[in-house]
Every structure is written in structure tokens, then in C-alpha cells.
Amino acid sequence: MQYRKLKLEVAVHNFQYTRAKNAAGAIAELSKNPAAKLVAGGTNLIDLMKYGVMAPDRLVDINRLSYNAIQKESGVLSIGATVTNSVAAANEMVLQYQPLLSQAMLAGASPQLRNKATMGGNLLQRTRCPYFYDISEPCNKREPGTGCGALKGYNRMHAIFGASDACIAVNPSDMNVALVALDASVQVTGPKGKRNIPIAEFHRLPGKHPELDNTLDRREVITGLLIPDNAFSKHTTYLKVRDRASYAFALISVAVALEMEETTEGTTIKEVHLAMGGVAHKPWRLTAAEQLLKGKKATVENFKMAAELAMQGAKSYGHNDFKLKLAPNSIVQALKTASGIKA
Ligand SMILES: Cc1cc2nc3c(=O)[nH]c(=O)nc-3n(C[C@H](O)[C@H](O)[C@H](O)COP(=O)(O)OP(=O)(O)OC[C@H]3O[C@@H](n4cnc5c(N)ncnc54)[C@H](O)[C@@H]3O)c2cc1C
């Protein structure tokens, strides 16, 4: 079974374009015009405009704002919102201190896209649910109240955790999964000033309002990302399972960050952070599995127990039934790779 080919017969929608000189200018534009949108790399927003999914009246280009630095200060790595995914993935400090983030970004899209895609834009990229993209289909995310075409439709890519009757779409980003495993936070500025939003609270579950992907105020600008130091750099893995070896979104992905130690009992897991992508409306943290593994020996048996625990409450919708098996297998595989155990 295949999706119908998307039609590009979209009514002409004229829009204005302006360049923001600073954050205050961008916030002012967003505040005075509810139909204005920021544009960074444009790799998601412009596609959505071509398909008629989004139709902003005014595009506010933020590429000239000075959020293009990567710095490390007081145990925190900060990455500006307009830094591209290519630049961040190749940055020496990112590779040294937060290699998981680099691994996840390099698993996403293609080199050309990563050269344009920014950190801020990646955080806010919208779902790849085909019913969201096809304006002739019902979609509560695109048009609240019209229904969810995927619920009883073709739902191979869709959620197995945290979905609602209104929406079973998933967050498509690879970067976001690593950020959740790394306890990052999102720096924003808006009409009420600056704030930092923990990444776990940034993306949201669909509930009755799947049109809202996140907790950002419409008038706020993302200025950067903060990632606290950790001791994971030697044992990280981002495993992405997808239909093609590259240039495809995740069916399932697993981000693993481990701190290992040698004890009299053998190699044990001192600290572990785990998150999954391709399974929910937001990157899915595997807290129960983390608790089970902490302090335990790194064995396949323990990894299997953790994976089983992680799958509690999972629910599939037909075409995505295979995820119920693929997800735990991927968790085990990713843990094996990160810990370096062979069996
Ligand atoms: C063919 C294709 C394949 C892809 N494959 C993958 C993949 O495998 N994995 C993956 O993770 N991604 C993938 N992507 C998605 C890609 O990573 C995103 O399109 C990109 O990260 C978006 O960044 P951007 O800067 O281009 O955002 P834009 O398109 O410019 O903006 C996206 C959204 O973010 C908002 N925005 C941007 N910056 C800010 C800011 N600083 N503050 C507030 N709002 C902001 C915009 O208003 C817009 O709503 C793919 C994209 C394409 C086209």
C-alpha cells in the first residue's frame, strides 16, 4: 500500500519578506502580525508553503541575527539557534563533549540539507505524517476538527506511545532525540523577556490539541541550545532504523549515553540516559529503562529486560505493528553498541 502522490495544485498565496536586524525586531514582527513566521534555513517551512500546508503572510528572515556561536562556559555547551546542523555536527567541542548530538545530526537528512538546516529550525520542524502534508486529507494538526486520516489510514511511520484519538503523528527530528537524552534546554527570548525551557518540556504530546507541537509562545524566538556537561562521551550511540540507508526519516531511533565503570563485579553502568525517536509526538525518554539499568552490569540479559520495560504501554495502529518488535530490538542493539559488549 502506498500513499497517494501529493498534489501541488495549491492556490497562489502572496507573502511579504523581511529581514530582522535583531531579536527585538523579529519579536516585534511576530507580535504585530499573527500570520508572520520566522524563516531560518527554510528547508521545512518553504516545503510546507509549497504544499499549501502553511501560508504565512510575512516571512521574517533571522539568518542575520547573531546566534551563530558555539561556546563552552561553566560546564555548559551553548550552540546558537542559527548555527547549521553541518557546522554543529563537525564542531570540535561538540565532538569532544557531546558526540551523541553530532551522531544524531549526521543521521538526519543529507549533507546539502544539513548545510542549510539550523538548530532552531530543526527543533521546530513539523511532522512528516502524509495526512498533514496532503491538504485534501483530514488532519487535526493542520486543520483542527477535521479528524485524523492516519488513525485508520496508512500509519506505518506513526506513534506507538503517547498518541491520542486526535493525532498519532511523530516528531521527525533526529537531533531532538539526542537533545532529550542529553538533558538540553532551549534558550528563548520574547515579549516577556528571556527564558530557558528544559527540552523535555519543550515538545508536547498531541492530546486534544495536536495543532500545538511545542510550548513556545508564537512571538518567541529561539536563540540557542544549552547542554550541560556529562561523563558520557566515550559511550554514546545513535541508532537510526529507516527504509533507506540515508535521506530517510526514522522508523525507530534510539539515543544511548552511558557512563561505565569497572567494579569488582565487572563492567557496570554508572549512569545511563536513553531516548527514542519515531515513536511519539515528542522525543520519548525511557526513564523506567534507565532506572533499571543504573548500577547494573552491562549484559544482553539486562538490556533485554530494560527494553521490555521501555515498551510497557506501547500501542500500534495496524501498519506500524512491526514497531512493537523493532523498537525493543533497537534498544538492545543500541545499548550493545554503546557499551561495546559483544554477546
Ligand atoms: C528531504 C528532507 C529530508 C529530511 N530528513 C531529515 C531527517 O532524516 N532527520 C531530521 O531530523 N530532519 C530531516 N529533515 C528536516 C530538516 O532537518 C529540517 O527541515 C531542518 O532542520 C529545519 O531547519 P531550518 O533552519 O531549515 O528551518 P525552517 O524551515 O527555516 O523553519 C522551520 C520552523 O522553525 C521556525 N524557526 C526557525 N528558526 C527559529 C528560531 N530561531 N526561533 C523560532 N522559530 C524558528 C520557523 O518559523 C518554522 O516554523 C529533512 C528535510 C528534508 C527536506
The ligand as an SDF file (V2000), in Angstrom:
LIG
                    3D

 53 58  0  0  0  0  0  0  0  0999 V2000
   14.0700   15.8070    2.0830 C   0  0  0  0  0  0  0  0  0  0  0  0
   14.2860   16.0740    3.5420 C   0  0  0  0  0  0  0  0  0  0  0  0
   14.7690   15.0740    4.3610 C   0  0  0  0  0  0  0  0  0  0  0  0
   14.9720   15.3310    5.7160 C   0  0  0  0  0  0  0  0  0  0  0  0
   15.4100   14.3180    6.5420 N   0  0  0  0  0  0  0  0  0  0  0  0
   15.5620   14.5370    7.8680 C   0  0  0  0  0  0  0  0  0  0  0  0
   15.9860   13.5130    8.7440 C   0  0  0  0  0  0  0  0  0  0  0  0
   16.2530   12.3820    8.3390 O   0  0  0  0  0  0  0  0  0  0  0  0
   16.1120   13.8110   10.0620 N   0  0  0  0  0  0  0  0  0  0  0  0
   15.8490   15.0560   10.5540 C   0  0  0  0  0  0  0  0  0  0  0  0
   15.9840   15.2790   11.7560 O   0  0  0  0  0  0  0  0  0  0  0  0
   15.4300   16.0520    9.7560 N   0  0  0  0  0  0  0  0  0  0  0  0
   15.2810   15.8060    8.4250 C   0  0  0  0  0  0  0  0  0  0  0  0
   14.8450   16.8070    7.6210 N   0  0  0  0  0  0  0  0  0  0  0  0
   14.3540   18.0330    8.2160 C   0  0  0  0  0  0  0  0  0  0  0  0
   15.3950   19.0950    8.3650 C   0  0  0  0  0  0  0  0  0  0  0  0
   16.2800   18.6960    9.3780 O   0  0  0  0  0  0  0  0  0  0  0  0
   14.6230   20.3330    8.7650 C   0  0  0  0  0  0  0  0  0  0  0  0
   13.9100   20.7670    7.6320 O   0  0  0  0  0  0  0  0  0  0  0  0
   15.5390   21.4480    9.2570 C   0  0  0  0  0  0  0  0  0  0  0  0
   16.2230   21.0450   10.4080 O   0  0  0  0  0  0  0  0  0  0  0  0
   14.7310   22.6930    9.5570 C   0  0  0  0  0  0  0  0  0  0  0  0
   15.6410   23.7470    9.8160 O   0  0  0  0  0  0  0  0  0  0  0  0
   15.5330   25.1210    9.0080 P   0  0  0  0  0  0  0  0  0  0  0  0
   16.5390   26.0250    9.5910 O   0  0  0  0  0  0  0  0  0  0  0  0
   15.5990   24.8760    7.5420 O   0  0  0  0  0  0  0  0  0  0  0  0
   14.0650   25.5400    9.4400 O   0  0  0  0  0  0  0  0  0  0  0  0
   12.9860   26.4420    8.6900 P   0  0  0  0  0  0  0  0  0  0  0  0
   12.3460   25.6470    7.6160 O   0  0  0  0  0  0  0  0  0  0  0  0
   13.5610   27.7690    8.3390 O   0  0  0  0  0  0  0  0  0  0  0  0
   11.9680   26.6760    9.8870 O   0  0  0  0  0  0  0  0  0  0  0  0
   11.2500   25.5990   10.4620 C   0  0  0  0  0  0  0  0  0  0  0  0
   10.3190   26.1860   11.5210 C   0  0  0  0  0  0  0  0  0  0  0  0
   11.0730   26.6860   12.5990 O   0  0  0  0  0  0  0  0  0  0  0  0
   10.7730   28.0590   12.8540 C   0  0  0  0  0  0  0  0  0  0  0  0
   12.0280   28.6520   13.2920 N   0  0  0  0  0  0  0  0  0  0  0  0
   13.2430   28.5240   12.6960 C   0  0  0  0  0  0  0  0  0  0  0  0
   14.1910   29.1050   13.4420 N   0  0  0  0  0  0  0  0  0  0  0  0
   13.5690   29.6150   14.5330 C   0  0  0  0  0  0  0  0  0  0  0  0
   14.0240   30.3220   15.6910 C   0  0  0  0  0  0  0  0  0  0  0  0
   15.3110   30.6110   15.8810 N   0  0  0  0  0  0  0  0  0  0  0  0
   13.1060   30.7000   16.6010 N   0  0  0  0  0  0  0  0  0  0  0  0
   11.8030   30.4030   16.4420 C   0  0  0  0  0  0  0  0  0  0  0  0
   11.3200   29.7430   15.3700 N   0  0  0  0  0  0  0  0  0  0  0  0
   12.2000   29.3410   14.4360 C   0  0  0  0  0  0  0  0  0  0  0  0
   10.2220   28.5900   11.5490 C   0  0  0  0  0  0  0  0  0  0  0  0
    9.3310   29.6680   11.7790 O   0  0  0  0  0  0  0  0  0  0  0  0
    9.4820   27.3560   11.0300 C   0  0  0  0  0  0  0  0  0  0  0  0
    8.2080   27.2720   11.6150 O   0  0  0  0  0  0  0  0  0  0  0  0
   14.6810   16.5960    6.2450 C   0  0  0  0  0  0  0  0  0  0  0  0
   14.2250   17.6250    5.4140 C   0  0  0  0  0  0  0  0  0  0  0  0
   14.0310   17.3840    4.0750 C   0  0  0  0  0  0  0  0  0  0  0  0
   13.5360   18.4970    3.2020 C   0  0  0  0  0  0  0  0  0  0  0  0
  1  2  1  0
  2  3  1  0
  2 52  2  0
  3  4  2  0
  4  5  1  0
  4 50  1  0
  5  6  2  0
  6  7  1  0
  6 13  1  0
  7  8  2  0
  7  9  1  0
  9 10  1  0
 10 11  2  0
 10 12  1  0
 12 13  2  0
 13 14  1  0
 14 15  1  0
 14 50  1  0
 15 16  1  0
 16 17  1  0
 16 18  1  0
 18 19  1  0
 18 20  1  0
 20 21  1  0
 20 22  1  0
 22 23  1  0
 23 24  1  0
 24 25  2  0
 24 26  1  0
 24 27  1  0
 27 28  1  0
 28 29  2  0
 28 30  1  0
 28 31  1  0
 31 32  1  0
 32 33  1  0
 33 34  1  0
 33 48  1  0
 34 35  1  0
 35 36  1  0
 35 46  1  0
 36 37  1  0
 36 45  1  0
 37 38  2  0
 38 39  1  0
 39 40  1  0
 39 45  2  0
 40 41  1  0
 40 42  2  0
 42 43  1  0
 43 44  2  0
 44 45  1  0
 46 47  1  0
 46 48  1  0
 48 49  1  0
 50 51  2  0
 51 52  1  0
 52 53  1  0
M  END
$$$$
